[in-house]
Amino acid sequence: MGITFLCSCSGLRTPELPPPNILWITAEDIGPFLGCYGDPNAITPNLDRLASEGVIYQNAFANAPVCAPARSTIITGMYPPGLGTQHMRSTNEVPDFVRLYPGYLRDAGYYCTNNRKKDYNLIEKTEEWDESSGTAHYKNRAPGQPFFAIFNFTVCHESCIHQTMEKLIHDPAAMDIPPYHPDVPEVRHDWAQHYDKITMMDTLVGNVLTELEASGLADSTIVFFYGDHGGIIGRSKRFMYVTGLRVPMIVRVPEAYKHLAPGGAGSETKQMVSFI
C-alpha cells in the first residue's frame, strides 16, 4: 500500500523538487467509521477535512485482522506466514535479507521517528529508527532534513470499551446496530462508547495536523491516515471478515507533489489496496 510509495520518495530529490516529508498517522482498531466514509454515527471533523483535501481509499484492507501480525506486514512488506508472525506476540528474528522500510528511508536521508507504539511482532532492528519513543518528533531532525514521522493513537483501541463510560457524546439509542449483533442496551452502549473514542482520536489527529501547519511544513508533507485493522465489536477484530480487515485510508498530497497523488482533492478511489 504505502510502503512502495514511501520507498519511491527516495528518488524524488532534484534541484527543483526536494523529497517530500511524510507524516504517517495510525489509529487502532477502527474500520471506516468516519464521517467522510458516510458513517452517520461518526463525529470526525478533522479527518473529514483531511479527506476533503486528499483522496479516500474505499477498499483498503489489512492483511490480518489483529494488530501485531498486521503491523509485521506493514514494517516488512511481507505476509505474516512468510515471516512466522501470523500469531500474536511472536519473537521471530527477521532474516538478514529483510529490511524494515524505515531503513530504506534513512538511507535516502530521511529522519525517521516513531511515536510511540510499534508492536511489529518480530525482533526488531533498532538501527531502523532515529527516534522511537513517546517523545519522538520530526522537530528534532537536522535543519532542512526531510522526515518520516509516525504518530500512533491508541485511544480507540479495543480496551476502550472494557470500562464503561457513564457520560457519552453519542446516543446509544441512535446507533445503527449491524444485523449480526444483538440489539440490546449493552451492545448499543458499546457502539456509542467506541464512537466516542473515535471522536477523541479525531481530536488528536487534528492536533497533529494543526502542529504541522503551524510549523510551515504542510505544503511539503504528504499525510497518510489509516487504521491498523478493522473494528472491535464482535465479528470484526480477529475475524477474517470484511469487518475485521477493511480499514480507512486517506492520503493528502500537497500541490508541489500532486503528480504523485492517486486523485484530486476530495476524490475517492475504489482501487483495492492492502498493506503489501
N, C-alpha and C positions, 0 to 999 in steps of 0.2 A: 504494500500500500504506500505508505510514506517513505519507506526505507530506501527504495530505489531512487525516489525523488531527492531525498536528503543527500545521498552519496553523489548524485549528479551535480549538486550545487558546487562541488569542489572544482568543477571545470568552468565555472562562470566568471572567474577573475579575469577582467580585461581592464585596460586603462580607463575605458568609459563606464564600465559596469562592475563594481566590486561585488564580491559574493554577498548574497543576502544573509541577514541574520535569520535565525529560525527559533520561534517560540512554540513550544510543544506543550499543550495543556491537556492533562488527562483527568478524567473523572471516574470514580469507582462505581461499578455495579449499576449502570443505567443503560436501558435500552434507549430508543429515540423518544424519550419522554420530555420533549421540549416544545415550546410554543411554535418555533419555526418548522417543526415537523408536523404541525397541525394538531397537536395534542391539546384538547380543550381544557384539560385539568392543570396544565403547566403554567407557572408564573416564572418566566425566564427572560426578562427584558435584555440582559446583557448578551446572552447567546443569540437571541433573536436579532439584535443589532449586528452582531458579528456575521450572522448568516446573510443579512441584507447587504453586507459589504463583501461577501465571499460566495463560495459555492457549497451547497449542501449535497452530500452523498446519500442517496436514498437507499442504496443497497451495499452498505459496508458491513463486513462480518469479521468477528473474531474467529480464530481457528481452534479455540477451546472455550467452553462455557464457564470457566473459572479462572481466577486471576493469574496464579503463578505459571501454569502451562501457557496461557495466552501471552504472558509477558516474556516468556522464554522465546516465543516466536518473534515477538517484536524486536528484541535485542539482537537476535541472531539471523533473522530472516529464514529460519528453518522450522519444519514441522516438529512438534514435540516428540513424537515417536522416534524420529531420526536422531534425537539427542538423548533419549531416555528421560525426558522431562514431562511426560504426559501425566504423571502423578503429582499430587501436591507435595510441596516441601522436599523436592529432590535435592541431592547434593552431588550431582554428576559433574565431572570435570569436562570442560569443553575441549575437544581435540585441538591440537596446535594449529590446524589449518582453518579453524573457525575463528573469525574475529568479530567482536561486538561492534556494532555500527559506529558508536562514538569514536572508536579508534581511527576509523577512516576519516571522520570529520576533523579530528585533531591533526592527523597527517596533513590535511588540507589547510591547516592554520586556524581552525575554529577553537574557541574557548568553550568547553563542554561542561555543563553543570546539570546536576540532578537534585531536585528538591521535592520530596525527600525520599518517598518510598521507591524501592527497586523491586524486590520480590521476583527476581528473574529465574528462580528455580534451578539455579546451577551455581557452581563455584566460579565466582566472578574474577575477571582480570582487573585488578584495582587500577592499573595504569590507564584504563579507558576513560576516566573522568578527570578533569581538572579539579572539580569540587563535587562532592556528593554528600549532602548533609541538609539539616533543616535550615541552614543559613546560606546555602549555595545560591549564587545570584550572578547574573551576567554583568552586573555593575562592577564586579571585581576583576574583570579582564583588563588587559593592557589597552591603552588608548588606540582606537582605530581597529582593534582586532574584532573580526566577526564572531558571533556567538551562536551556540546551540544550547537552549535552556529549557529544561523540563520543570514544570510545576504540576504536582500531582495532588489532587484533592480527594480526601477520604471521608468527608462529611456525609456523603450519600452511600457509604459502604453498607453492606448487609447488616452489620451490627447496629446500625442507626435505628432499627425498629425493635431491638432486643429490650430496650427500656421504653415503656410507654410515655409519650408526652401528653399531658392533660390539655394544654392550650395549643391549638393548631391554627395555622393560617388557612389551610384548605378544609373545606367542609366534608366530613365523611359521607354525608347524605348525598352529596353532589358527585361523588366518584363514579366513573364508568367502570364497572366490575367486569372483567373478562368472563365469558361463559364457562370456563373451566375452573373458576374459583367459586366457592360457596358465597352467596350473598348474605352474609351475616355481619353484625356490627363490628366484630373483631377484625374481619378482613377489610371492611371499609376503613376502619381506623388505621390499619397498617398501610393501606394505599395512600391515605391522606398524609400520614406521617412521612412516608417516603417522598411524596411530592414536596412536603415542607423542606426536607433535607436537600432536594434538588434545587429548590429556590435558594437555600443557603449557599449551595455550591455555585450557583449562578452569580451570587453576590461576590464570592471570592474570585471568580473569573473576571468579573467587572473590575475588581481592584487591580488585578494583574494587567489588564488592558489599559486602564487609566494610568498606571505607572509607566507603561511602555510609551503611551502618548506624551506624558509629561516629560519623559526623557528625550523626546525628539527623535525617537527611533522607529516610530510606527511606519514611516514611509520607506524604511529599508528592511523591514522584518516581515517574513512570511509566518503567519499564525496558523497552527493546526489545533483543533479541538477534537477529541474523540473519547469514547468510553472504552474501558478495557475488556468488557464483555456485556452480555445482556443484563436484564433486571434481576431483582432479588426475591420476588414474592411468588412462591410456588410455581413449578414448571418453567422456570427461567434459568437462573444461575444453577450450574451443574447439570443442566439438561440439554441434550443435543437437539433442541428445537430452535426455530427461528427466534423465539422469545429469549433463549439463552445465548444466542450468537450474534444477533443483529445489534449494531452499535450506531450511535450518532457520530457523524464525522463532518466537520466544517473546515474549509481551508480558505483563508483570506490572503490574497497575493497583492502586494502594493503595485501601484501603476508602473513603476520602473521595471518590474519583472512580470508584467501581465502576459508576456509570451509564454510563461511557464504555467499559467492558470488553466484549469480544465474548463473554465467558462467565465462569463462576466459576473459583475456584482449582482447578488440577489438571484442567481440562477441555481439550478439543480441538475444533477446528473443521475441517471438510473444505472450507470455502469456498475457492475458488480465488482467490488474490490475486497480484499482481505488483508490480514497482517503479513502475508507472504508477498 
